[in-house]
Each structure stands twice: as structure tokens, then as C-alpha cells.
Amino acid sequence: MALSLEHEQELRKVFDDYDEDGTGDIDAEELGKIAEDLGEPLSKEELEYLIMEFDADGSGTIDWEEFIAWWKVPF
């Protein structure tokens, strides 16, 4: 699914806002805050599963490219 430039820019702001430690990656705790704020709180197991599914480089976190890929997956 293609994202409009405007939507991608909005997602970049979300990513940067939730990257609380400024590492350029979203960890499980930060991902949990995103899900909770979207009204879909996730269990620790669900968060670990999402990290595993979208962490293409095996770092244990979600970087910008992995994050944007997640938003492009149709649910």
C-alpha cells in the first residue's frame, strides 16, 4: 500500500515523538505506548511478536524503515 507524502510525514512525526530516547529506533516499550495511545493496548507477548515480525535487521528494535513498512501492511 502506498502512502501519501503527507501521511508519511505525519508518521515520521509520530515515530520521532515516540522515540523518547532519541536513538532512531522504537523499542518494545515505546511501541507499546503508540499502541496504547491508539486505543489498542498490547500485551508484552504481542509487542515482542510485532518487534520480531517487523525487525528486519534483527536489532530488537524498529527503525524508521521498518516502522513505515509496518504501516504499509494491509490489516
PDB file as gemmi writes it, atoms N, CA and C in Angstrom:
CRYST1    1.000    1.000    1.000  90.00  90.00  90.00 P 1                      
ATOM      1  N   MET A   1       0.845  -1.174   0.000  1.00  0.00           N  
ATOM      2  CA  MET A   1       0.000   0.000   0.000  1.00  0.00           C  
ATOM      3  C   MET A   1       0.889   1.235   0.000  1.00  0.00           C  
ATOM      4  N   ALA A   2       0.645   2.128  -0.906  1.00  0.00           N  
ATOM      5  CA  ALA A   2       1.420   3.366  -0.980  1.00  0.00           C  
ATOM      6  C   ALA A   2       0.846   4.389  -0.005  1.00  0.00           C  
ATOM      7  N   LEU A   3       1.736   5.144   0.592  1.00  0.00           N  
ATOM      8  CA  LEU A   3       1.326   6.213   1.490  1.00  0.00           C  
ATOM      9  C   LEU A   3       1.553   7.545   0.798  1.00  0.00           C  
ATOM     10  N   SER A   4       0.656   8.486   1.047  1.00  0.00           N  
ATOM     11  CA  SER A   4       0.869   9.822   0.507  1.00  0.00           C  
ATOM     12  C   SER A   4       2.040  10.460   1.248  1.00  0.00           C  
ATOM     13  N   LEU A   5       2.644  11.441   0.629  1.00  0.00           N  
ATOM     14  CA  LEU A   5       3.754  12.155   1.261  1.00  0.00           C  
ATOM     15  C   LEU A   5       3.301  12.763   2.579  1.00  0.00           C  
ATOM     16  N   GLU A   6       2.095  13.314   2.595  1.00  0.00           N  
ATOM     17  CA  GLU A   6       1.558  13.922   3.813  1.00  0.00           C  
ATOM     18  C   GLU A   6       1.413  12.881   4.924  1.00  0.00           C  
ATOM     19  N   HIS A   7       0.880  11.718   4.592  1.00  0.00           N  
ATOM     20  CA  HIS A   7       0.709  10.659   5.589  1.00  0.00           C  
ATOM     21  C   HIS A   7       2.069  10.178   6.092  1.00  0.00           C  
ATOM     22  N   GLU A   8       3.023  10.023   5.184  1.00  0.00           N  
ATOM     23  CA  GLU A   8       4.354   9.590   5.591  1.00  0.00           C  
ATOM     24  C   GLU A   8       5.001  10.620   6.516  1.00  0.00           C  
ATOM     25  N   GLN A   9       4.794  11.905   6.242  1.00  0.00           N  
ATOM     26  CA  GLN A   9       5.344  12.952   7.106  1.00  0.00           C  
ATOM     27  C   GLN A   9       4.695  12.912   8.487  1.00  0.00           C  
ATOM     28  N   GLU A  10       3.387  12.654   8.532  1.00  0.00           N  
ATOM     29  CA  GLU A  10       2.694  12.525   9.816  1.00  0.00           C  
ATOM     30  C   GLU A  10       3.241  11.341  10.603  1.00  0.00           C  
ATOM     31  N   LEU A  11       3.463  10.226   9.899  1.00  0.00           N  
ATOM     32  CA  LEU A  11       4.011   9.048  10.562  1.00  0.00           C  
ATOM     33  C   LEU A  11       5.424   9.301  11.061  1.00  0.00           C  
ATOM     34  N   ARG A  12       6.204  10.068  10.323  1.00  0.00           N  
ATOM     35  CA  ARG A  12       7.567  10.397  10.762  1.00  0.00           C  
ATOM     36  C   ARG A  12       7.520  11.186  12.057  1.00  0.00           C  
ATOM     37  N   LYS A  13       6.561  12.108  12.168  1.00  0.00           N  
ATOM     38  CA  LYS A  13       6.416  12.878  13.403  1.00  0.00           C  
ATOM     39  C   LYS A  13       6.042  11.955  14.557  1.00  0.00           C  
ATOM     40  N   VAL A  14       5.122  11.026  14.311  1.00  0.00           N  
ATOM     41  CA  VAL A  14       4.746  10.053  15.345  1.00  0.00           C  
ATOM     42  C   VAL A  14       5.973   9.256  15.770  1.00  0.00           C  
ATOM     43  N   PHE A  15       6.717   8.746  14.793  1.00  0.00           N  
ATOM     44  CA  PHE A  15       7.915   7.958  15.085  1.00  0.00           C  
ATOM     45  C   PHE A  15       8.878   8.767  15.954  1.00  0.00           C  
ATOM     46  N   ASP A  16       9.168   9.991  15.536  1.00  0.00           N  
ATOM     47  CA  ASP A  16      10.115  10.828  16.277  1.00  0.00           C  
ATOM     48  C   ASP A  16       9.597  11.170  17.673  1.00  0.00           C  
ATOM     49  N   ASP A  17       8.290  11.429  17.789  1.00  0.00           N  
ATOM     50  CA  ASP A  17       7.710  11.757  19.095  1.00  0.00           C  
ATOM     51  C   ASP A  17       7.812  10.586  20.071  1.00  0.00           C  
ATOM     52  N   TYR A  18       7.635   9.365  19.584  1.00  0.00           N  
ATOM     53  CA  TYR A  18       7.669   8.199  20.465  1.00  0.00           C  
ATOM     54  C   TYR A  18       9.074   7.636  20.658  1.00  0.00           C  
ATOM     55  N   ASP A  19      10.007   8.062  19.849  1.00  0.00           N  
ATOM     56  CA  ASP A  19      11.413   7.669  20.039  1.00  0.00           C  
ATOM     57  C   ASP A  19      11.970   8.530  21.166  1.00  0.00           C  
ATOM     58  N   GLU A  20      11.502   8.242  22.372  1.00  0.00           N  
ATOM     59  CA  GLU A  20      11.777   9.086  23.529  1.00  0.00           C  
ATOM     60  C   GLU A  20      13.254   9.218  23.860  1.00  0.00           C  
ATOM     61  N   ASP A  21      14.025   8.174  23.597  1.00  0.00           N  
ATOM     62  CA  ASP A  21      15.444   8.235  23.939  1.00  0.00           C  
ATOM     63  C   ASP A  21      16.299   8.754  22.787  1.00  0.00           C  
ATOM     64  N   GLY A  22      15.665   9.070  21.652  1.00  0.00           N  
ATOM     65  CA  GLY A  22      16.376   9.682  20.537  1.00  0.00           C  
ATOM     66  C   GLY A  22      17.363   8.783  19.821  1.00  0.00           C  
ATOM     67  N   THR A  23      17.166   7.475  19.894  1.00  0.00           N  
ATOM     68  CA  THR A  23      18.111   6.542  19.280  1.00  0.00           C  
ATOM     69  C   THR A  23      17.866   6.328  17.791  1.00  0.00           C  
ATOM     70  N   GLY A  24      16.695   6.773  17.302  1.00  0.00           N  
ATOM     71  CA  GLY A  24      16.345   6.499  15.914  1.00  0.00           C  
ATOM     72  C   GLY A  24      15.662   5.160  15.750  1.00  0.00           C  
ATOM     73  N   ASP A  25      15.338   4.531  16.875  1.00  0.00           N  
ATOM     74  CA  ASP A  25      14.655   3.240  16.898  1.00  0.00           C  
ATOM     75  C   ASP A  25      13.518   3.290  17.907  1.00  0.00           C  
ATOM     76  N   ILE A  26      12.511   2.481  17.673  1.00  0.00           N  
ATOM     77  CA  ILE A  26      11.403   2.303  18.611  1.00  0.00           C  
ATOM     78  C   ILE A  26      11.590   0.939  19.266  1.00  0.00           C  
ATOM     79  N   ASP A  27      11.678   0.939  20.597  1.00  0.00           N  
ATOM     80  CA  ASP A  27      11.793  -0.341  21.298  1.00  0.00           C  
ATOM     81  C   ASP A  27      10.395  -0.819  21.704  1.00  0.00           C  
ATOM     82  N   ALA A  28      10.320  -1.965  22.335  1.00  0.00           N  
ATOM     83  CA  ALA A  28       9.026  -2.556  22.688  1.00  0.00           C  
ATOM     84  C   ALA A  28       8.221  -1.633  23.598  1.00  0.00           C  
ATOM     85  N   GLU A  29       8.877  -0.977  24.546  1.00  0.00           N  
ATOM     86  CA  GLU A  29       8.167  -0.077  25.454  1.00  0.00           C  
ATOM     87  C   GLU A  29       7.572   1.102  24.686  1.00  0.00           C  
ATOM     88  N   GLU A  30       8.355   1.684  23.796  1.00  0.00           N  
ATOM     89  CA  GLU A  30       7.877   2.819  23.003  1.00  0.00           C  
ATOM     90  C   GLU A  30       6.764   2.383  22.049  1.00  0.00           C  
ATOM     91  N   LEU A  31       6.896   1.197  21.466  1.00  0.00           N  
ATOM     92  CA  LEU A  31       5.859   0.663  20.589  1.00  0.00           C  
ATOM     93  C   LEU A  31       4.570   0.438  21.373  1.00  0.00           C  
ATOM     94  N   GLY A  32       4.711  -0.015  22.604  1.00  0.00           N  
ATOM     95  CA  GLY A  32       3.551  -0.208  23.465  1.00  0.00           C  
ATOM     96  C   GLY A  32       2.815   1.090  23.732  1.00  0.00           C  
ATOM     97  N   LYS A  33       3.552   2.175  23.886  1.00  0.00           N  
ATOM     98  CA  LYS A  33       2.922   3.481  24.107  1.00  0.00           C  
ATOM     99  C   LYS A  33       2.155   3.931  22.873  1.00  0.00           C  
ATOM    100  N   ILE A  34       2.704   3.668  21.697  1.00  0.00           N  
ATOM    101  CA  ILE A  34       1.996   4.012  20.462  1.00  0.00           C  
ATOM    102  C   ILE A  34       0.672   3.251  20.407  1.00  0.00           C  
ATOM    103  N   ALA A  35       0.730   1.948  20.620  1.00  0.00           N  
ATOM    104  CA  ALA A  35      -0.472   1.113  20.555  1.00  0.00           C  
ATOM    105  C   ALA A  35      -1.505   1.559  21.588  1.00  0.00           C  
ATOM    106  N   GLU A  36      -1.045   1.834  22.798  1.00  0.00           N  
ATOM    107  CA  GLU A  36      -1.950   2.266  23.858  1.00  0.00           C  
ATOM    108  C   GLU A  36      -2.614   3.587  23.494  1.00  0.00           C  
ATOM    109  N   ASP A  37      -1.836   4.527  22.988  1.00  0.00           N  
ATOM    110  CA  ASP A  37      -2.383   5.828  22.615  1.00  0.00           C  
ATOM    111  C   ASP A  37      -3.341   5.733  21.431  1.00  0.00           C  
ATOM    112  N   LEU A  38      -3.195   4.690  20.613  1.00  0.00           N  
ATOM    113  CA  LEU A  38      -4.123   4.452  19.504  1.00  0.00           C  
ATOM    114  C   LEU A  38      -5.367   3.686  19.964  1.00  0.00           C  
ATOM    115  N   GLY A  39      -5.433   3.386  21.273  1.00  0.00           N  
ATOM    116  CA  GLY A  39      -6.588   2.688  21.821  1.00  0.00           C  
ATOM    117  C   GLY A  39      -6.534   1.184  21.658  1.00  0.00           C  
ATOM    118  N   GLU A  40      -5.350   0.656  21.367  1.00  0.00           N  
ATOM    119  CA  GLU A  40      -5.168  -0.782  21.173  1.00  0.00           C  
ATOM    120  C   GLU A  40      -4.011  -1.282  22.035  1.00  0.00           C  
ATOM    121  N   PRO A  41      -4.172  -1.255  23.364  1.00  0.00           N  
ATOM    122  CA  PRO A  41      -3.071  -1.722  24.205  1.00  0.00           C  
ATOM    123  C   PRO A  41      -2.707  -3.168  23.873  1.00  0.00           C  
ATOM    124  N   LEU A  42      -1.413  -3.444  23.873  1.00  0.00           N  
ATOM    125  CA  LEU A  42      -0.915  -4.772  23.523  1.00  0.00           C  
ATOM    126  C   LEU A  42      -0.182  -5.384  24.707  1.00  0.00           C  
ATOM    127  N   SER A  43      -0.277  -6.689  24.808  1.00  0.00           N  
ATOM    128  CA  SER A  43       0.446  -7.403  25.856  1.00  0.00           C  
ATOM    129  C   SER A  43       1.937  -7.422  25.521  1.00  0.00           C  
ATOM    130  N   LYS A  44       2.740  -7.787  26.500  1.00  0.00           N  
ATOM    131  CA  LYS A  44       4.184  -7.912  26.279  1.00  0.00           C  
ATOM    132  C   LYS A  44       4.463  -8.905  25.157  1.00  0.00           C  
ATOM    133  N   GLU A  45       3.720  -9.998  25.147  1.00  0.00           N  
ATOM    134  CA  GLU A  45       3.901 -11.023  24.120  1.00  0.00           C  
ATOM    135  C   GLU A  45       3.556 -10.489  22.734  1.00  0.00           C  
ATOM    136  N   GLU A  46       2.477  -9.719  22.642  1.00  0.00           N  
ATOM    137  CA  GLU A  46       2.085  -9.133  21.353  1.00  0.00           C  
ATOM    138  C   GLU A  46       3.134  -8.140  20.858  1.00  0.00           C  
ATOM    139  N   LEU A  47       3.671  -7.348  21.773  1.00  0.00           N  
ATOM    140  CA  LEU A  47       4.716  -6.391  21.399  1.00  0.00           C  
ATOM    141  C   LEU A  47       5.969  -7.115  20.919  1.00  0.00           C  
ATOM    142  N   GLU A  48       6.354  -8.159  21.635  1.00  0.00           N  
ATOM    143  CA  GLU A  48       7.526  -8.939  21.224  1.00  0.00           C  
ATOM    144  C   GLU A  48       7.309  -9.558  19.848  1.00  0.00           C  
ATOM    145  N   TYR A  49       6.087 -10.026  19.598  1.00  0.00           N  
ATOM    146  CA  TYR A  49       5.771 -10.609  18.295  1.00  0.00           C  
ATOM    147  C   TYR A  49       5.889  -9.554  17.189  1.00  0.00           C  
ATOM    148  N   LEU A  50       5.341  -8.371  17.422  1.00  0.00           N  
ATOM    149  CA  LEU A  50       5.426  -7.302  16.420  1.00  0.00           C  
ATOM    150  C   LEU A  50       6.870  -6.918  16.143  1.00  0.00           C  
ATOM    151  N   ILE A  51       7.662  -6.798  17.194  1.00  0.00           N  
ATOM    152  CA  ILE A  51       9.080  -6.476  17.006  1.00  0.00           C  
ATOM    153  C   ILE A  51       9.727  -7.563  16.152  1.00  0.00           C  
ATOM    154  N   MET A  52       9.469  -8.814  16.484  1.00  0.00           N  
ATOM    155  CA  MET A  52      10.064  -9.924  15.744  1.00  0.00           C  
ATOM    156  C   MET A  52       9.630  -9.900  14.272  1.00  0.00           C  
ATOM    157  N   GLU A  53       8.356  -9.614  14.021  1.00  0.00           N  
ATOM    158  CA  GLU A  53       7.821  -9.621  12.660  1.00  0.00           C  
ATOM    159  C   GLU A  53       8.401  -8.505  11.791  1.00  0.00           C  
ATOM    160  N   PHE A  54       8.614  -7.334  12.362  1.00  0.00           N  
ATOM    161  CA  PHE A  54       8.996  -6.176  11.554  1.00  0.00           C  
ATOM    162  C   PHE A  54      10.442  -5.746  11.726  1.00  0.00           C  
ATOM    163  N   ASP A  55      11.169  -6.390  12.611  1.00  0.00           N  
ATOM    164  CA  ASP A  55      12.578  -6.063  12.841  1.00  0.00           C  
ATOM    165  C   ASP A  55      13.442  -6.792  11.815  1.00  0.00           C  
ATOM    166  N   ALA A  56      13.521  -6.234  10.622  1.00  0.00           N  
ATOM    167  CA  ALA A  56      14.213  -6.889   9.502  1.00  0.00           C  
ATOM    168  C   ALA A  56      15.703  -7.077   9.748  1.00  0.00           C  
ATOM    169  N   ASP A  57      16.323  -6.164  10.506  1.00  0.00           N  
ATOM    170  CA  ASP A  57      17.769  -6.259  10.704  1.00  0.00           C  
ATOM    171  C   ASP A  57      18.163  -7.002  11.983  1.00  0.00           C  
ATOM    172  N   GLY A  58      17.172  -7.499  12.746  1.00  0.00           N  
ATOM    173  CA  GLY A  58      17.462  -8.286  13.939  1.00  0.00           C  
ATOM    174  C   GLY A  58      18.023  -7.504  15.108  1.00  0.00           C  
ATOM    175  N   SER A  59      17.800  -6.192  15.125  1.00  0.00           N  
ATOM    176  CA  SER A  59      18.351  -5.350  16.186  1.00  0.00           C  
ATOM    177  C   SER A  59      17.554  -5.407  17.486  1.00  0.00           C  
ATOM    178  N   GLY A  60      16.331  -5.932  17.422  1.00  0.00           N  
ATOM    179  CA  GLY A  60      15.477  -5.953  18.607  1.00  0.00           C  
ATOM    180  C   GLY A  60      14.651  -4.694  18.756  1.00  0.00           C  
ATOM    181  N   THR A  61      14.772  -3.786  17.799  1.00  0.00           N  
ATOM    182  CA  THR A  61      14.011  -2.546  17.784  1.00  0.00           C  
ATOM    183  C   THR A  61      13.482  -2.309  16.369  1.00  0.00           C  
ATOM    184  N   ILE A  62      12.626  -1.310  16.241  1.00  0.00           N  
ATOM    185  CA  ILE A  62      12.055  -0.944  14.947  1.00  0.00           C  
ATOM    186  C   ILE A  62      12.643   0.401  14.527  1.00  0.00           C  
ATOM    187  N   ASP A  63      13.373   0.411  13.412  1.00  0.00           N  
ATOM    188  CA  ASP A  63      13.887   1.689  12.902  1.00  0.00           C  
ATOM    189  C   ASP A  63      12.843   2.302  11.968  1.00  0.00           C  
ATOM    190  N   TRP A  64      13.149   3.483  11.436  1.00  0.00           N  
ATOM    191  CA  TRP A  64      12.178   4.191  10.604  1.00  0.00           C  
ATOM    192  C   TRP A  64      11.717   3.347   9.417  1.00  0.00           C  
ATOM    193  N   GLU A  65      12.631   2.731   8.700  1.00  0.00           N  
ATOM    194  CA  GLU A  65      12.264   1.940   7.519  1.00  0.00           C  
ATOM    195  C   GLU A  65      11.360   0.766   7.900  1.00  0.00           C  
ATOM    196  N   GLU A  66      11.639   0.146   9.022  1.00  0.00           N  
ATOM    197  CA  GLU A  66      10.813  -0.968   9.487  1.00  0.00           C  
ATOM    198  C   GLU A  66       9.440  -0.466   9.945  1.00  0.00           C  
ATOM    199  N   PHE A  67       9.426   0.691  10.592  1.00  0.00           N  
ATOM    200  CA  PHE A  67       8.183   1.297  11.072  1.00  0.00           C  
ATOM    201  C   PHE A  67       7.264   1.634   9.906  1.00  0.00           C  
ATOM    202  N   ILE A  68       7.811   2.265   8.886  1.00  0.00           N  
ATOM    203  CA  ILE A  68       6.999   2.663   7.741  1.00  0.00           C  
ATOM    204  C   ILE A  68       6.506   1.424   6.989  1.00  0.00           C  
ATOM    205  N   ALA A  69       7.313   0.378   6.940  1.00  0.00           N  
ATOM    206  CA  ALA A  69       6.885  -0.876   6.305  1.00  0.00           C  
ATOM    207  C   ALA A  69       5.684  -1.462   7.047  1.00  0.00           C  
ATOM    208  N   TRP A  70       5.683  -1.348   8.376  1.00  0.00           N  
ATOM    209  CA  TRP A  70       4.582  -1.836   9.204  1.00  0.00           C  
ATOM    210  C   TRP A  70       3.281  -1.136   8.813  1.00  0.00           C  
ATOM    211  N   TRP A  71       3.343   0.172   8.584  1.00  0.00           N  
ATOM    212  CA  TRP A  71       2.142   0.939   8.247  1.00  0.00           C  
ATOM    213  C   TRP A  71       1.648   0.650   6.837  1.00  0.00           C  
ATOM    214  N   LYS A  72       2.507   0.079   6.015  1.00  0.00           N  
ATOM    215  CA  LYS A  72       2.105  -0.230   4.640  1.00  0.00           C  
ATOM    216  C   LYS A  72       1.437  -1.597   4.514  1.00  0.00           C  
ATOM    217  N   VAL A  73       1.490  -2.398   5.570  1.00  0.00           N  
ATOM    218  CA  VAL A  73       0.881  -3.730   5.547  1.00  0.00           C  
ATOM    219  C   VAL A  73      -0.631  -3.584   5.713  1.00  0.00           C  
ATOM    220  N   PRO A  74      -1.407  -4.129   4.783  1.00  0.00           N  
ATOM    221  CA  PRO A  74      -2.870  -4.059   4.939  1.00  0.00           C  
ATOM    222  C   PRO A  74      -3.332  -4.990   6.057  1.00  0.00           C  
ATOM    223  N   PHE A  75      -4.202  -4.484   6.906  1.00  0.00           N  
ATOM    224  CA  PHE A  75      -4.736  -5.285   8.018  1.00  0.00           C  
ATOM    225  C   PHE A  75      -6.152  -5.690   7.722  1.00  0.00           C  
TER     226      PHE A  75                                                      
END                                                                             
